[in-house]
C-alpha cells in the first residue's frame, strides 16, 4: 500500500507535461457577428478607467503611455439602451507617439443567448482610432468559439464625443466539433 501511494504521488508531481495526444479539428465553421462597442470614458458610470500613465502622458498630444482598463458594453444596436449582447473586458494602452493609436488586449464575453452565452473571443491588436475603418485580429476563444481565429472589421459609428461608439463586424473561424483519439 505504501509503495502504491508513493508511486501515485510521484506521477502527479513529476510529470506535468508528459501527455500529448493527436486530435483533429473536424469541419470548421465561420460565424459572423455584428454589434456595437461603447467605450464610456466620462459620465456617472464609466466603463473605461485610466489605471496607469507614463511620466509624460499628460503633456503628450497622443496621451502616449496611458493604460486603461475596460468593461465596456456590447449592444445589438448603436443605442446604449439597445439589447446587451456582451461585454468587452480587458485593457488598452495608448501606444502611438505621433498618432492616437492603441494596443488592445481584450476578451469579448457574450451573454445574449443560449448558443453563445459564456463564450468569448480574444482580441489582441493595434487600433489607430483616428482611422474611420480598421481591422483587429481574433487570436483565440472559449466555449462555442474554442480555437477561434479571424478578424473584426471596425468602423467608428460615432466618435464626436468623449464616449465613442464603434461598430464591430466579426468574422470568426472555429471548429464545429473536436475529437480526440
C-alpha positions in Angstrom: 0.0 0.0 0.0 2.8 2.4 0.8 4.5 1.7 -2.5 1.3 2.3 -4.4 0.8 5.7 -2.7 4.3 6.9 -3.3 4.2 5.9 -6.9 0.9 7.7 -7.5 2.3 10.8 -5.8 5.4 10.8 -7.9 3.3 10.6 -11.1 1.2 13.6 -10.0 4.2 15.8 -9.0 6.8 15.0 -11.6 5.1 14.6 -15.0 3.3 17.8 -15.6 3.7 17.7 -19.4 4.0 14.1 -20.4 0.8 13.6 -22.4 0.4 14.7 -26.0 -2.5 13.2 -28.0 -3.4 13.6 -31.6 -6.6 15.4 -32.5 -8.5 16.6 -35.4 -10.4 19.8 -35.6 -13.0 18.4 -38.0 -15.1 20.7 -40.1 -14.6 24.4 -39.5 -17.4 26.9 -39.3 -17.5 30.6 -40.0 -19.6 32.7 -37.7 -20.4 36.3 -38.4 -21.5 38.7 -35.7 -22.3 42.4 -35.7 -22.6 44.6 -32.6 -21.7 47.9 -31.1 -18.9 48.7 -28.6 -19.5 51.6 -26.2 -16.3 53.0 -24.6 -17.8 55.1 -21.7 -14.9 57.3 -20.5 -16.9 60.1 -18.9 -20.2 60.1 -17.0 -21.7 58.7 -13.8 -20.7 55.1 -14.6 -17.5 55.0 -16.7 -16.6 51.6 -18.1 -13.1 52.6 -19.2 -10.8 53.9 -16.4 -7.2 55.0 -16.6 -5.2 52.8 -14.3 -1.6 54.0 -15.1 0.4 56.5 -17.1 3.9 57.4 -18.0 5.6 60.5 -16.7 5.0 62.4 -19.9 1.5 61.1 -20.7 -0.4 64.3 -19.8 1.9 66.5 -21.9 1.8 64.2 -24.9 -0.6 65.2 -27.7 -1.4 61.5 -28.2 -1.6 60.6 -24.4 1.3 58.1 -25.1 1.8 55.8 -22.1 -1.7 55.8 -20.6 -3.1 52.4 -19.7 -6.9 52.0 -19.5 -8.9 49.0 -18.0 -12.2 48.4 -19.7 -15.5 46.6 -19.1 -17.4 48.1 -22.0 -20.9 47.1 -23.0 -21.5 45.5 -26.4 -25.0 46.1 -27.7 -27.2 44.9 -30.6 -27.7 48.4 -32.0 -25.8 51.7 -31.7 -28.1 53.0 -28.9 -26.6 52.3 -25.5 -30.1 51.2 -24.4 -30.4 48.5 -27.1 -30.1 44.8 -26.1 -26.9 44.0 -24.3 -25.1 41.1 -26.1 -21.9 41.0 -24.0 -19.0 43.0 -22.6 -15.5 43.9 -23.8 -13.2 43.2 -20.8 -9.5 43.9 -20.9 -7.2 46.9 -21.4 -5.8 49.3 -23.9 -2.7 51.3 -23.9 -2.1 54.5 -25.8 0.9 53.4 -27.9 1.3 56.0 -30.7 3.7 58.8 -30.2 2.7 60.6 -33.5 -0.9 59.4 -33.9 -3.5 58.4 -31.4 -3.2 54.7 -31.5 -4.0 51.9 -29.0 -2.7 48.4 -28.4 -5.7 46.4 -27.2 -5.9 43.2 -25.3 -9.5 42.1 -24.6 -12.0 39.3 -24.3 -15.4 39.9 -25.9 -17.6 38.0 -23.5 -21.0 37.1 -24.9 -24.1 36.9 -22.7 -27.1 37.4 -25.1 -28.4 34.0 -26.0 -28.0 30.3 -25.1 -25.9 29.5 -28.1 -23.1 32.0 -27.3 -23.7 32.6 -23.6 -20.4 32.5 -21.7 -18.3 32.1 -24.8 -15.5 34.6 -25.6 -13.3 35.7 -28.4 -9.9 37.0 -27.6 -8.6 40.1 -29.4 -5.0 41.5 -29.5 -4.5 44.2 -32.0 -3.3 47.7 -32.8 -6.1 50.2 -33.1 -5.4 53.5 -35.0 -8.5 55.2 -33.6 -8.4 58.3 -35.8 -9.0 56.0 -38.9 -12.7 55.6 -39.6 -12.2 51.9 -40.7 -9.7 49.4 -39.3 -9.2 45.7 -38.5 -8.5 43.7 -35.4 -7.1 40.2 -35.0 -9.0 37.5 -33.3 -6.4 35.3 -31.6 -8.5 32.8 -29.7 -11.7 32.0 -28.0 -13.5 29.8 -25.5 -16.8 27.9 -25.3 -18.6 27.9 -28.6 -15.5 29.7 -30.1 -12.7 27.4 -28.9 -9.7 27.6 -31.1 -11.1 30.7 -32.8 -9.2 32.8 -35.3 -10.4 35.6 -37.6 -10.7 39.3 -37.8 -13.0 42.2 -36.8 -13.8 44.9 -39.3 -14.3 48.0 -37.2 -15.9 51.3 -38.1 -16.4 54.3 -35.8 -20.1 54.9 -35.7 -20.0 58.0 -33.5 -16.7 59.4 -32.3 -17.6 63.1 -31.9 -18.0 63.0 -28.1 -15.9 61.6 -25.3 -17.7 58.3 -25.3 -17.2 56.7 -28.7 -19.5 54.1 -30.3 -17.8 51.6 -32.6 -19.4 49.1 -34.9 -17.8 45.6 -34.8 -18.3 43.1 -37.7 -16.7 39.9 -36.6 -15.7 37.0 -38.9 -14.8 34.1 -36.7 -13.5 30.7 -37.9 -13.7 27.9 -35.4 -14.1 24.1 -35.4 -17.6 22.6 -35.5 -16.6 19.8 -33.2 -13.2 18.5 -31.9 -12.5 14.8 -31.5 -9.6 13.2 -29.5 -8.2 9.8 -30.5 
